[in-house]
Amino acid sequence: MKIRMLLLLFFSSGIFAQQSLTLADAWAIARQNNLALQQQQVQQSQVAAEVRIQQSDYLPKLSVSAGAQYVSEIAKIDVPFLPNPIEAGVKERYDLSANLQQPIFTGFRTSNLVKAAKNQQAAAELQENTVEQQLFLQIGVLFQQIQLNLRQQTALRDGIARANDQLQLSKNRFAAAQVAAFDTLEAANRKLQLESQLSQLQNLNGILQTRMQLLLNSKSPVSVAEMPAETVDLQVPDVAATRQSAIENRTEFAQLRELQSAQAHRTGAIKSQFFPQIYGEAAYHYANPGVNFFKSEWMDYYTLGVGLQWQLFNGGKTRHQVQQSKLEIRKLTLQEQQLMLQVNQQIDEALAQLDNARTQIRFQRQLVAQEQERYRIATTAYEQGLATTLDVRNAETALTQAELLLQQRLIEWEQYRLQLDFATGVLG
């Protein structure tokens, strides 16, 4: 554990020293710093303490006690042939004792509670992975939103560059008295519109980066790296293999099974009330009076004994508690079945979305290529005086919108892929 923490500290310090973060970097930082995960680790420590608490019931209980008592009146016994009655005891009584109690048989109550605590401990460890997967999905979705923002900024900068080229060309032709002033204003307005959109995206990017900093629980600002779109793998996994992966990797299934086992052991602990409870007891006394009750003197002695307690009737309370515990097991079983249906639905939906996104990306890439050719033709025709400023503007606007939409389609693919990885439990 110590080695793991040192590696995480070394790795995360290297990450913070970098200029920008990849998704893997963000996950690594969150694994170390996120407060929700730290809460899960505290919960694990609490459950581990519960295991030790239950195990302590195997051990004997040692206690010490002291008492002092004064009795104003004591009984007197008349004894034949004696002139005065005898006092049956003494008025002042003192007792110092050390007591030891050892459970001998509790109807398997302690062993069942220990097993239940261990199952709960295993469930808490699995819960950390579940929370981690949910956190990774949240970070991944936000990361892709930032990616979309950065890529759309790039597309807008390309559009601004094209609008600026068109503006310079219009100015040159206006200086040569080949076009009217309207043409230069049209190009300038288009450039200004694109710059306004870029400014909005830049402001939004600052907000998204702040959200990422909060998720990572980072004290210093973070910067997300723009990932190249060419690295996107448009392969859709097989349904059967994906479902099998979910069964193997979704920790919620194992967690529910651990909770079922824990509840079954708690049921066994409740049933222990049907059995007698047997305890061994030993005590050492230093008292005045001692075993000689009639004489005021200090003496030491010890006692040994076995105690048995058997509850024969409590109005059916134990039986109803057993039924209640079994119903809890049934509820957990139904939750497991419901989880399986939800996971399969998540997988089917993610695969369908991926397949549709892949188709849309192919169409959009083809559309971008066509719009690029359209823009080339329009600008060439404009330079030759065969097209108007409106023709060039329409071509440039269509190209910019096509590029923006392509980046949106690519990010949608990444988000659906994240949802599929979450459904199969393999994020991070």
PyMOL commands that set and color helices and strands:
alter all, ss='L'
color gray80, all
select helices_A, chain A and resi 2-17+23-33+35-58+109-175+181-216+229-231+239-249+251-274+317-383+389-424
alter helices_A, ss='H'
color red, helices_A
select strands_A, chain A and resi 61-70+76-77+86-87+92-105+277-288+299-309
alter strands_A, ss='S'
color yellow, strands_A
deselect
rebuild
show_as cartoon
